[in-house]
Amino acid sequence: MAVITGTDHFIQDKAEVKDADATITFGKKTELEIFSTKDSILFLIGFTGSKRHELADILAPKLEMSVQAPEAISSLDELKELCKNTGSIIVIPQSAMRHDDIRNALREYGKVFYLMTELLHLAHNLGLDAEQGREQIGSDFIELEPHMLASLHFILHGWKEPEDLVENVLEPLGLL
């Protein structure tokens, strides 16, 4: 097997340019839209064991927002009712992600953060071993993770502790 060394095999064609010191930037610069903590909704989605509730409790005083954490949301009307309380963080129950109309409305009604983590980490957070985790939460994970990914605006690394995620929420909201 031959080993190539050096750079003499690179393409070395030269091109004439008008201004050798000019630079170009591709794409357009956009300013972050600043999230209104008084008039908007922040949704936290994820699986049971992803520590969404803990993150909501840390964010609420920093953002001067209230927390709503219903046990269940089974209809779009229930979600709309929750969203009437602007300036709130709504922790979406895992089971609500089974409803197409609820999932489809989340992005329209507020900013959606998905605490993405993997099955073994969830199992650990729930006090289960790997085998118990696969048995008890594996089918929900396989079913719902694509829905969570399709519903998000932003991904949070759910294997981090909630206090380590605060800046990851504030920055894309334009609040840092």
N, CA, C and O of each residue as an XYZ file, in Angstrom:
704
protein
N       0.842     -1.174      0.000
C       0.000      0.000      0.000
C       0.892      1.244      0.000
O       1.799      1.368      0.823
N       0.627      2.150     -0.920
C       1.429      3.361     -1.049
C       0.954      4.417     -0.058
O      -0.245      4.587      0.165
N       1.893      5.105      0.519
C       1.582      6.193      1.444
C       1.905      7.500      0.742
O       3.017      7.702      0.255
N       0.912      8.388      0.698
C       1.112      9.682      0.046
C       1.544     10.677      1.107
O       0.884     10.821      2.136
N       2.630     11.351      0.863
C       3.110     12.372      1.789
C       3.207     13.690      1.041
O       3.249     13.713     -0.189
N       3.242     14.775      1.777
C       3.362     16.091      1.165
C       2.034     16.581      0.607
O       0.986     15.961      0.787
N       2.120     17.733     -0.087
C       0.908     18.349     -0.642
C       1.010     18.568     -2.144
O       0.146     19.215     -2.736
N       2.061     18.035     -2.769
C       2.245     18.286     -4.198
C       1.179     17.612     -5.057
O       1.074     17.915     -6.246
N       0.383     16.700     -4.482
C      -0.686     16.055     -5.238
C      -2.007     16.831     -5.137
O      -2.982     16.467     -5.795
N      -2.052     17.907     -4.311
C      -3.260     18.729     -4.184
C      -3.466     19.526     -5.466
O      -2.504     19.794     -6.185
N      -4.677     19.898     -5.754
C      -4.960     20.788     -6.889
C      -4.383     22.148     -6.529
O      -4.658     22.694     -5.460
N      -3.572     22.688     -7.449
C      -2.895     23.945     -7.144
C      -3.118     24.972     -8.231
O      -2.235     25.778     -8.524
N      -4.314     24.944     -8.837
C      -4.621     25.943     -9.861
C      -4.798     27.307     -9.211
O      -5.383     27.413     -8.133
N      -4.305     28.329     -9.848
C      -4.458     29.679     -9.333
C      -5.524     30.380    -10.162
O      -5.679     30.120    -11.355
N      -6.261     31.281     -9.501
C      -7.322     32.031    -10.177
C      -7.106     33.511     -9.911
O      -6.678     33.908     -8.828
N      -7.410     34.318    -10.916
C      -7.304     35.763    -10.772
C      -8.555     36.271    -10.053
O      -9.671     35.853    -10.362
N      -8.359     37.164     -9.105
C      -9.471     37.779     -8.387
C      -9.310     39.291     -8.404
O      -8.193     39.802     -8.489
N     -10.431     40.007     -8.323
C     -10.377     41.473     -8.360
C      -9.739     42.031     -7.106
O      -8.866     42.895     -7.186
N     -10.166     41.544     -5.934
C      -9.666     42.064     -4.670
C      -9.252     40.894     -3.801
O     -10.101     40.190     -3.255
N      -7.961     40.683     -3.669
C      -7.443     39.541     -2.924
C      -7.756     39.625     -1.434
O      -7.720     38.607     -0.742
N      -8.062     40.818     -0.929
C      -8.352     40.974      0.500
C      -9.841     40.918      0.815
O     -10.224     41.006      1.982
N     -10.684     40.773     -0.196
C     -12.132     40.758      0.035
C     -12.557     39.446      0.680
O     -11.940     38.402      0.470
N     -13.604     39.521      1.455
C     -14.183     38.317      2.052
C     -15.671     38.287      1.719
O     -16.264     39.309      1.372
N     -16.249     37.128      1.826
C     -17.675     36.982      1.559
C     -18.275     36.074      2.630
O     -17.660     35.102      3.068
N     -19.461     36.413      3.024
C     -20.180     35.610      4.006
C     -21.413     35.054      3.333
O     -22.168     35.788      2.695
N     -21.615     33.763      3.475
C     -22.770     33.134      2.868
C     -23.900     33.061      3.884
O     -23.670     32.899      5.082
N     -25.090     33.180      3.398
C     -26.249     33.153      4.287
C     -26.533     34.548      4.788
O     -25.716     35.455      4.631
N     -27.681     34.714      5.385
C     -28.019     36.035      5.886
C     -27.959     36.026      7.407
O     -28.281     35.032      8.059
N     -27.546     37.136      7.939
C     -27.474     37.258      9.388
C     -28.877     37.570      9.889
O     -29.539     38.487      9.404
N     -29.305     36.805     10.846
C     -30.614     37.071     11.434
C     -30.456     37.285     12.924
O     -29.696     36.582     13.590
N     -31.162     38.236     13.426
C     -31.160     38.499     14.853
C     -32.093     37.503     15.523
O     -33.123     37.130     14.961
N     -31.730     37.079     16.716
C     -32.605     36.206     17.478
C     -33.840     36.975     17.897
O     -33.752     38.107     18.373
N     -34.977     36.358     17.716
C     -36.206     36.942     18.220
C     -36.186     36.750     19.734
O     -36.001     35.637     20.224
N     -36.376     37.830     20.459
C     -36.345     37.720     21.918
C     -37.684     37.192     22.402
O     -38.743     37.725     22.072
N     -37.610     36.155     23.173
C     -38.767     35.473     23.734
C     -39.374     36.343     24.832
O     -38.659     36.824     25.711
N     -40.672     36.542     24.784
C     -41.351     37.309     25.820
C     -41.778     36.374     26.945
O     -42.645     35.519     26.758
N     -41.170     36.541     28.101
C     -41.512     35.681     29.231
C     -42.885     36.010     29.800
O     -43.441     35.209     30.551
N     -43.439     37.152     29.465
C     -44.764     37.544     29.962
C     -45.890     37.085     29.035
O     -46.990     36.771     29.491
N     -45.605     37.049     27.729
C     -46.671     36.814     26.748
C     -46.570     35.484     26.016
O     -47.411     35.188     25.167
N     -45.574     34.688     26.319
C     -45.345     33.466     25.548
C     -45.439     32.224     26.423
O     -45.585     32.297     27.643
N     -45.349     31.089     25.753
C     -45.385     29.781     26.406
C     -44.097     29.048     26.063
O     -43.629     29.089     24.925
N     -43.535     28.384     27.050
C     -42.379     27.523     26.843
C     -42.826     26.104     27.195
O     -43.289     25.851     28.307
N     -42.684     25.190     26.252
C     -43.058     23.793     26.473
C     -41.805     22.964     26.721
O     -40.803     23.122     26.024
N     -41.862     22.087     27.707
C     -40.812     21.101     27.927
C     -41.412     19.737     27.644
O     -42.359     19.312     28.306
N     -40.849     19.050     26.648
C     -41.313     17.708     26.325
C     -40.187     16.725     26.591
O     -39.012     17.092     26.613
N     -40.559     15.491     26.791
C     -39.591     14.439     27.048
C     -40.289     13.288     27.731
O     -41.505     13.297     27.919
N     -39.510     12.308     28.094
C     -40.045     11.109     28.712
C     -40.058     11.239     30.226
O     -39.316     12.034     30.802
N     -40.904     10.453     30.855
C     -40.880     10.341     32.303
C     -39.468      9.921     32.697
O     -38.931      8.948     32.168
N     -38.882     10.651     33.618
C     -37.507     10.379     34.013
C     -36.506     11.315     33.371
O     -35.315     11.238     33.672
N     -36.963     12.211     32.481
C     -36.033     13.118     31.805
C     -35.756     14.392     32.598
O     -34.978     15.236     32.153
N     -36.371     14.540     33.743
C     -36.167     15.675     34.646
C     -36.692     16.996     34.091
O     -36.144     18.061     34.375
N     -37.773     16.914     33.288
C     -38.389     18.138     32.772
C     -38.974     18.983     33.896
O     -38.876     20.209     33.871
N     -39.581     18.329     34.880
C     -40.186     19.059     36.001
C     -39.124     19.821     36.789
O     -39.340     20.968     37.180
N     -37.990     19.189     37.019
C     -36.912     19.839     37.747
C     -36.392     21.047     36.977
O     -36.123     22.094     37.567
N     -36.249     20.906     35.659
C     -35.791     22.024     34.839
C     -36.810     23.162     34.878
O     -36.431     24.327     35.000
N     -38.086     22.838     34.776
C     -39.127     23.869     34.841
C     -39.048     24.629     36.160
O     -39.185     25.852     36.180
N     -38.829     23.914     37.259
C     -38.746     24.551     38.573
C     -37.527     25.464     38.700
O     -37.572     26.448     39.439
N     -36.452     25.157     38.000
C     -35.260     26.011     38.013
C     -35.472     27.233     37.115
O     -35.078     28.344     37.471
N     -36.097     27.024     35.948
C     -36.293     28.110     34.993
C     -37.326     29.135     35.451
O     -37.161     30.332     35.217
N     -38.387     28.669     36.101
C     -39.516     29.544     36.438
C     -39.108     30.817     37.186
O     -39.491     31.906     36.758
N     -38.351     30.729     38.277
C     -37.989     31.977     38.958
C     -37.024     32.849     38.144
O     -37.090     34.076     38.205
N     -36.136     32.213     37.387
C     -35.188     32.979     36.574
C     -35.909     33.777     35.488
O     -35.527     34.906     35.178
N     -36.959     33.179     34.912
C     -37.691     33.816     33.824
C     -38.941     34.551     34.304
O     -39.644     35.186     33.518
N     -39.203     34.456     35.599
C     -40.420     35.021     36.177
C     -41.650     34.496     35.441
O     -42.533     35.252     35.035
N     -41.672     33.177     35.285
C     -42.781     32.484     34.634
C     -43.371     31.484     35.619
O     -42.700     31.057     36.558
N     -44.622     31.116     35.402
C     -45.249     30.088     36.237
C     -45.037     28.726     35.585
O     -44.685     28.639     34.409
N     -45.254     27.672     36.354
C     -45.122     26.309     35.838
C     -46.488     25.635     35.876
O     -47.204     25.701     36.876
N     -46.833     24.986     34.768
C     -48.018     24.154     34.704
C     -47.542     22.746     34.354
O     -46.839     22.549     33.362
N     -47.921     21.790     35.157
C     -47.494     20.405     34.938
C     -48.693     19.482     35.111
O     -48.802     18.783     36.119
N     -49.595     19.477     34.127
C     -50.779     18.621     34.244
C     -50.398     17.145     34.175
O     -49.424     16.767     33.525
N     -51.182     16.328     34.855
C     -50.967     14.877     34.829
C     -51.234     14.316     33.435
O     -50.586     13.363     33.004
N     -52.205     14.923     32.731
C     -52.573     14.451     31.399
C     -53.111     15.618     30.583
O     -53.676     16.569     31.124
N     -52.926     15.529     29.294
C     -53.581     16.422     28.328
C     -54.101     15.482     27.255
O     -53.317     14.839     26.557
N     -55.411     15.397     27.121
C     -55.966     14.410     26.195
C     -56.678     15.022     25.006
O     -57.220     14.298     24.170
N     -56.686     16.368     24.915
C     -57.336     16.984     23.759
C     -56.697     18.335     23.458
O     -56.038     18.933     24.308
N     -56.903     18.792     22.250
C     -56.397     20.097     21.846
C     -57.059     21.194     22.678
O     -56.414     22.191     23.003
N     -58.322     21.027     23.024
C     -59.007     22.016     23.848
C     -58.349     22.161     25.218
O     -58.232     23.271     25.737
N     -57.922     21.051     25.801
C     -57.213     21.114     27.092
C     -55.900     21.874     26.946
O     -55.544     22.668     27.817
N     -55.176     21.638     25.851
C     -53.928     22.359     25.619
C     -54.212     23.852     25.442
O     -53.511     24.688     26.013
N     -55.230     24.189     24.658
C     -55.573     25.598     24.451
C     -55.908     26.280     25.769
O     -55.536     27.433     25.987
N     -56.602     25.580     26.637
C     -56.952     26.131     27.951
C     -55.691     26.432     28.762
O     -55.598     27.486     29.391
N     -54.736     25.528     28.752
C     -53.467     25.742     29.454
C     -52.720     26.942     28.877
O     -52.098     27.708     29.612
N     -52.786     27.096     27.570
C     -52.046     28.160     26.889
C     -52.653     29.544     27.115
O     -52.031     30.551     26.775
N     -53.827     29.606     27.670
C     -54.418     30.906     28.011
C     -53.598     31.606     29.082
O     -53.612     32.833     29.177
N     -52.883     30.831     29.888
C     -52.016     31.384     30.932
C     -50.644     31.671     30.337
O     -49.700     30.910     30.546
N     -50.534     32.772     29.595
C     -49.251     33.118     28.986
C     -48.247     33.423     30.093
O     -48.612     33.683     31.239
N     -47.008     33.385     29.724
C     -45.959     33.573     30.716
C     -45.754     32.326     31.551
O     -45.373     32.402     32.720
N     -46.012     31.168     30.939
C     -45.857     29.934     31.708
C     -45.014     28.903     30.976
O     -44.897     28.896     29.750
N     -44.440     28.041     31.786
C     -43.706     26.880     31.308
C     -44.647     25.701     31.490
O     -45.098     25.427     32.603
N     -44.941     25.008     30.408
C     -45.847     23.868     30.494
C     -45.039     22.598     30.277
O     -44.414     22.410     29.234
N     -45.064     21.735     31.279
C     -44.408     20.435     31.191
C     -45.436     19.482     30.584
O     -46.422     19.118     31.224
N     -45.183     19.091     29.342
C     -46.130     18.249     28.609
C     -45.974     16.803     29.064
O     -44.872     16.255     29.030
N     -47.082     16.177     29.493
C     -46.980     14.767     29.881
C     -46.630     13.892     28.680
O     -47.072     14.146     27.560
N     -45.854     12.892     28.927
C     -45.417     11.977     27.868
C     -46.602     11.447     27.070
O     -46.526     11.360     25.845
N     -47.689     11.094     27.737
C     -48.848     10.507     27.064
C     -49.499     11.459     26.066
O     -50.122     11.007     25.105
N     -49.367     12.768     26.275
C     -49.966     13.740     25.354
C     -49.328     13.675     23.970
O     -49.945     14.071     22.981
N     -48.099     13.180     23.899
C     -47.396     13.121     22.618
C     -47.968     12.047     21.694
O     -47.534     11.927     20.548
N     -48.928     11.271     22.173
C     -49.597     10.288     21.324
C     -50.691     10.936     20.464
O     -51.164     10.318     19.510
N     -51.092     12.148     20.781
C     -52.200     12.821     20.089
C     -51.647     13.740     18.998
O     -50.931     14.701     19.279
N     -51.991     13.427     17.763
C     -51.502     14.219     16.631
C     -51.827     15.699     16.772
O     -50.964     16.547     16.546
N     -53.061     16.014     17.143
C     -53.464     17.412     17.199
C     -52.704     18.186     18.283
O     -52.389     19.361     18.098
N     -52.416     17.546     19.385
C     -51.636     18.202     20.443
C     -50.205     18.421     19.967
O     -49.671     19.525     20.078
N     -49.588     17.375     19.441
C     -48.206     17.485     18.945
C     -48.086     18.583     17.904
O     -47.160     19.393     17.945
N     -49.026     18.605     16.972
C     -48.962     19.569     15.874
C     -49.157     21.003     16.348
O     -48.682     21.936     15.701
N     -49.846     21.193     17.462
C     -50.118     22.539     17.959
C     -48.980     23.113     18.797
O     -48.872     24.333     18.919
N     -48.146     22.283     19.368
C     -47.113     22.768     20.282
C     -46.238     23.845     19.656
O     -46.039     24.902     20.254
N     -45.721     23.597     18.480
C     -44.819     24.557     17.831
C     -45.525     25.871     17.515
O     -44.901     26.932     17.501
N     -46.809     25.793     17.266
C     -47.583     26.998     16.960
C     -47.830     27.846     18.210
O     -47.826     29.075     18.138
N     -48.044     27.193     19.347
C     -48.435     27.895     20.567
C     -47.276     28.377     21.428
O     -47.476     29.211     22.311
N     -46.074     27.875     21.193
C     -44.947     28.308     22.010
C     -43.641     27.731     21.512
O     -43.577     27.160     20.424
N     -42.603     27.882     22.311
C     -41.295     27.321     21.993
C     -41.172     25.970     22.689
O     -41.475     25.835     23.875
N     -40.721     24.968     21.925
C     -40.712     23.589     22.404
C     -39.266     23.109     22.574
O     -38.477     23.108     21.629
N     -38.946     22.705     23.798
C     -37.644     22.130     24.117
C     -37.838     20.655     24.447
O     -38.660     20.296     25.291
N     -37.070     19.812     23.772
C     -37.118     18.361     24.011
C     -35.892     17.954     24.812
O     -34.760     18.128     24.361
N     -36.124     17.408     26.010
C     -35.033     16.868     26.816
C     -34.735     15.472     26.292
O     -35.310     14.480     26.741
N     -33.840     15.423     25.347
C     -33.510     14.173     24.659
C     -32.504     13.383     25.481
O     -31.464     13.904     25.884
N     -32.821     12.148     25.717
C     -31.900     11.266     26.422
C     -32.092      9.854     25.883
O     -32.960      9.618     25.043
N     -31.312      8.951     26.348
C     -31.423      7.581     25.852
C     -32.059      6.698     26.916
O     -32.128      7.056     28.092
N     -32.510      5.559     26.480
C     -33.311      4.658     27.297
C     -32.634      4.267     28.615
O     -33.289      4.262     29.657
N     -31.359      3.945     28.591
C     -30.677      3.509     29.807
C     -30.582      4.628     30.843
O     -30.670      4.376     32.044
N     -30.405      5.847     30.381
C     -30.365      6.988     31.301
C     -31.733      7.206     31.930
O     -31.831      7.464     33.130
N     -32.785      7.104     31.132
C     -34.141      7.216     31.678
C     -34.385      6.132     32.724
O     -34.908      6.404     33.805
N     -34.002      4.908     32.391
C     -34.191      3.800     33.323
C     -33.467      4.089     34.638
O     -34.028      3.891     35.716
N     -32.242      4.550     34.551
C     -31.473      4.879     35.750
C     -32.188      5.942     36.583
O     -32.291      5.813     37.802
N     -32.686      7.001     35.918
C     -33.387      8.073     36.627
C     -34.669      7.570     37.298
O     -35.125      8.148     38.285
N     -35.239      6.508     36.769
C     -36.467      5.936     37.327
C     -36.175      4.821     38.334
O     -37.098      4.200     38.861
N     -34.895      4.570     38.599
C     -34.522      3.535     39.556
C     -34.636      2.127     39.004
O     -34.810      1.172     39.762
N     -34.538      1.989     37.685
C     -34.637      0.685     37.039
C     -33.266      0.261     36.520
O     -32.429      1.107     36.204
N     -33.042     -1.039     36.433
C     -31.819     -1.489     35.772
C     -32.086     -1.532     34.259
O     -33.202     -1.274     33.808
N     -31.064     -1.856     33.503
C     -31.176     -1.814     32.042
C     -32.287     -2.726     31.527
O     -33.073     -2.323     30.670
N     -32.353     -3.940     32.042
C     -33.370     -4.892     31.576
C     -34.772     -4.412     31.931
O     -35.679     -4.483     31.102
N     -34.957     -3.928     33.148
C     -36.257     -3.403     33.548
C     -36.634     -2.202     32.682
O     -37.792     -2.051     32.293
N     -35.670     -1.363     32.389
C     -35.922     -0.197     31.540
C     -36.401     -0.592     30.166
O     -37.368     -0.031     29.651
N     -35.723     -1.561     29.568
C     -36.143     -2.030     28.236
C     -37.555     -2.596     28.283
O     -38.363     -2.346     27.388
N     -37.845     -3.354     29.325
C     -39.165     -3.967     29.438
C     -40.259     -2.949     29.728
O     -41.331     -3.005     29.125
N     -40.003     -2.024     30.640
C     -41.056     -1.129     31.109
C     -41.232      0.126     30.276
O     -42.352      0.619     30.143
N     -40.163      0.653     29.715
C     -40.307      1.915     28.980
C     -39.817      1.854     27.536
O     -39.947      2.826     26.791
N     -39.258      0.720     27.144
C     -38.705      0.600     25.798
C     -39.708      0.814     24.688
O     -39.409      1.515     23.722
N     -40.898      0.228     24.797
C     -41.880      0.361     23.708
C     -42.374      1.799     23.595
O     -42.572      2.292     22.484
N     -42.579      2.489     24.730
C     -42.972      3.901     24.683
C     -41.877      4.733     24.040
O     -42.155      5.628     23.242
N     -40.641      4.439     24.384
C     -39.512      5.181     23.838
C     -39.473      5.045     22.314
O     -39.328      6.036     21.597
N     -39.601      3.824     21.835
C     -39.559      3.579     20.383
C     -40.730      4.261     19.679
O     -40.572      4.824     18.596
N     -41.894      4.206     20.298
C     -43.087      4.811     19.698
C     -43.032      6.342     19.690
O     -43.357      6.969     18.682
N     -42.627      6.934     20.796
C     -42.804      8.369     20.969
C     -41.604      9.239     20.592
O     -41.777     10.422     20.300
N     -40.410      8.688     20.594
C     -39.272      9.555     20.300
C     -39.372     10.226     18.923
O     -39.056     11.412     18.826
N     -39.787      9.550     17.874
C     -39.927     10.271     16.597
C     -40.922     11.435     16.679
O     -40.730     12.464     16.031
N     -41.975     11.273     17.470
C     -42.950     12.350     17.640
C     -42.338     13.529     18.399
O     -42.606     14.688     18.082
N     -41.529     13.228     19.384
C     -40.860     14.285     20.149
C     -39.916     15.064     19.224
O     -39.895     16.295     19.236
N     -39.153     14.340     18.439
C     -38.207     14.990     17.529
C     -38.922     15.851     16.491
O     -38.425     16.910     16.108
N     -40.076     15.401     16.044
C     -40.832     16.158     15.043
C     -41.488     17.397     15.635
O     -41.879     18.297     14.892
N     -41.616     17.460     16.942
C     -42.347     18.548     17.589
C     -41.459     19.658     18.134
O     -41.968     20.719     18.493
N     -40.176     19.452     18.204
C     -39.293     20.380     18.901
C     -38.912     21.609     18.086
O     -38.971     21.612     16.857
N     -38.522     22.646     18.809
C     -37.757     23.755     18.243
C     -36.281     23.560     18.589
O     -35.394     23.820     17.776
N     -36.041     23.089     19.833
C     -34.681     22.975     20.345
C     -34.507     21.663     21.111
O     -35.429     21.190     21.777
N     -33.313     21.088     21.005
C     -32.972     19.870     21.743
C     -32.101     20.248     22.939
O     -31.173     21.049     22.826
N     -32.419     19.661     24.065
C     -31.586     19.782     25.256
C     -30.988     18.419     25.558
O     -31.651     17.398     25.379
N     -29.768     18.392     26.005
C     -29.098     17.136     26.324
C     -29.598     16.634     27.672
O     -29.128     17.075     28.721
N     -30.542     15.720     27.637
C     -31.197     15.236     28.836
C     -30.331     14.427     29.767
O     -30.773     14.094     30.866
N     -29.118     14.096     29.379
C     -28.229     13.372     30.289
C     -27.496     14.359     31.204
O     -26.823     13.943     32.148
N     -27.622     15.666     30.929
C     -27.056     16.664     31.824
C     -28.036     16.921     32.958
O     -29.227     16.633     32.839
N     -27.540     17.454     34.034
C     -28.403     17.820     35.148
C     -29.180     19.088     34.770
O     -28.659     19.926     34.033
N     -30.401     19.239     35.255
C     -31.232     20.393     34.879
C     -30.548     21.744     35.085
O     -30.688     22.632     34.243
N     -29.813     21.919     36.182
C     -29.155     23.205     36.422
C     -28.089     23.513     35.364
O     -27.731     24.673     35.161
N     -27.587     22.484     34.698
C     -26.587     22.678     33.647
C     -27.221     22.985     32.289
O     -26.509     23.228     31.314
N     -28.540     22.976     32.221
C     -29.248     23.211     30.962
C     -29.834     24.618     30.850
O     -30.353     24.989     29.797
N     -29.756     25.388     31.902
C     -30.411     26.701     31.913
C     -29.926     27.579     30.766
O     -30.741     28.147     30.039
N     -28.613     27.698     30.593
C     -28.085     28.525     29.502
C     -28.506     27.986     28.145
O     -28.684     28.761     27.205
N     -28.671     26.663     28.022
C     -29.091     26.056     26.764
C     -30.549     26.389     26.428
O     -30.977     26.237     25.284
N     -31.292     26.833     27.409
C     -32.661     27.300     27.174
C     -32.642     28.806     26.905
O     -33.290     29.278     25.970
N     -31.919     29.540     27.700
C     -31.916     30.999     27.579
C     -31.321     31.498     26.263
O     -31.834     32.443     25.664
N     -30.247     30.865     25.819
C     -29.567     31.345     24.616
C     -30.443     31.339     23.365
O     -30.540     32.376     22.709
N     -31.084     30.230     23.001
C     -31.893     30.284     21.780
C     -33.151     31.142     21.912
O     -33.775     31.492     20.910
N     -33.518     31.474     23.131
C     -34.661     32.365     23.340
C     -34.242     33.840     23.270
O     -35.080     34.736     23.371
N     -32.937     34.080     23.094
C     -32.428     35.451     23.016
C     -32.401     36.118     24.372
O     -32.454     37.346     24.449
N     -32.318     35.349     25.446
C     -32.365     35.910     26.802
C     -31.018     35.905     27.507
O     -30.948     36.173     28.706
N     -29.954     35.608     26.784
C     -28.601     35.652     27.376
C     -27.851     36.861     26.889
O     -26.701     37.070     27.275
